[in-house]
Amino acid sequence: MTKRRKLLYLFVVLASAIALIFFLRCKPSQELETFPVPVSATLVKSNHAYKLETYKWNLASEENGLPLYYRTILHIKGWEKVYQEGAMSVYQKDKIVVEVITGTDIMFIHVAS
């Protein structure tokens, strides 16, 4: 391998690692500390009585649902998708059930149990 090719390979690996670290970062939900929320999502409203949180998130989409990387993070962290209808996805971990509803640039997280 030439020196130029090695440098290009190293650059691609480092850029990919930085992108993964940036995009895969999550923070705990305000209502349910074990449910991961992307760090790029901004909490807009929280209703503790109904266990509902509203996040502004540019990657949320009603048509496409949750991005693949976020669904992968949920799976890695032990959240299993048990149901989906339209823009609503239902995840479960242990006995906790969480509904995630996406709209254009907005995401709702509701703790169902």
KABEL-V372530 format. One record per residue. N is the residue number from 0. RES is the residue in three letters. PHI is phi in whole degrees, -180 to 180 (999 if undefined). NEAR is the number of other C-alpha atoms within 12 Angstrom. D_FIRST is the distance of its C-alpha to the first C-alpha in whole Angstrom. Layout:
# KABEL-V372530
N	RES	PHI	NEAR	D_FIRST
N	RES	PHI	NEAR	D_FIRST
This chain:
# KABEL-V372530
0	MET	999	8	0
1	THR	-76	8	4
2	LYS	-63	9	7
3	ARG	-65	10	8
4	ARG	-66	11	6
5	LYS	-63	12	7
6	LEU	-65	13	10
7	LEU	-64	14	11
8	TYR	-61	15	10
9	LEU	-62	14	12
10	PHE	-62	14	15
11	VAL	-64	14	15
12	VAL	-64	14	16
13	LEU	-65	14	18
14	ALA	-64	14	20
15	SER	-65	15	21
16	ALA	-64	14	22
17	ILE	-65	14	24
18	ALA	-63	14	26
19	LEU	-63	16	26
20	ILE	-63	16	28
21	PHE	-66	15	30
22	PHE	-80	23	31
23	LEU	-88	26	32
24	ARG	-69	20	34
25	CYS	-134	26	38
26	LYS	-122	22	41
27	PRO	-73	20	44
28	SER	-63	29	47
29	GLN	-67	25	50
30	GLU	-81	28	52
31	LEU	-131	25	50
32	GLU	-59	15	48
33	THR	-88	22	46
34	PHE	-90	35	45
35	PRO	-77	32	41
36	VAL	-126	37	42
37	PRO	-58	31	39
38	VAL	-65	22	39
39	SER	-79	23	39
40	ALA	-86	29	42
41	THR	-108	25	45
42	LEU	-67	25	48
43	VAL	-101	18	51
44	LYS	-152	21	54
45	SER	-135	22	55
46	ASN	-122	18	58
47	HIS	-68	16	58
48	ALA	-63	11	61
49	TYR	-101	16	59
50	LYS	52	23	56
51	LEU	-128	27	54
52	GLU	-126	33	52
53	THR	-118	31	51
54	TYR	-120	32	47
55	LYS	-88	25	46
56	TRP	-148	28	43
57	ASN	-64	21	41
58	LEU	-91	27	39
59	ALA	-77	33	42
60	SER	-149	24	43
61	GLU	-69	24	46
62	GLU	-72	17	45
63	ASN	-103	19	41
64	GLY	72	30	42
65	LEU	-81	35	40
66	PRO	-63	23	36
67	LEU	-57	16	34
68	TYR	-63	23	32
69	TYR	-71	29	36
70	ARG	-62	27	37
71	THR	-66	19	34
72	ILE	-61	26	35
73	LEU	-58	32	39
74	HIS	-64	19	38
75	ILE	-62	16	36
76	LYS	-83	22	38
77	GLY	96	19	41
78	TRP	-90	28	43
79	GLU	-101	25	43
80	LYS	-76	26	44
81	VAL	-109	18	48
82	TYR	-164	18	49
83	GLN	-149	18	48
84	GLU	-146	17	50
85	GLY	60	17	49
86	ALA	-88	23	48
87	MET	-105	27	49
88	SER	-121	30	47
89	VAL	-114	31	48
90	TYR	-118	31	46
91	GLN	-137	26	48
92	LYS	-143	25	47
93	ASP	57	14	49
94	LYS	-108	13	53
95	ILE	-96	22	52
96	VAL	-117	25	51
97	VAL	-126	36	50
98	GLU	-101	33	50
99	VAL	-119	42	48
100	ILE	-118	34	49
101	THR	-114	33	47
102	GLY	-131	25	48
103	THR	-67	20	46
104	ASP	63	25	45
105	ILE	-144	28	47
106	MET	-140	37	47
107	PHE	-110	40	50
108	ILE	-121	39	49
109	HIS	-127	34	53
110	VAL	-86	31	53
111	ALA	-86	21	55
112	SER	-144	18	56
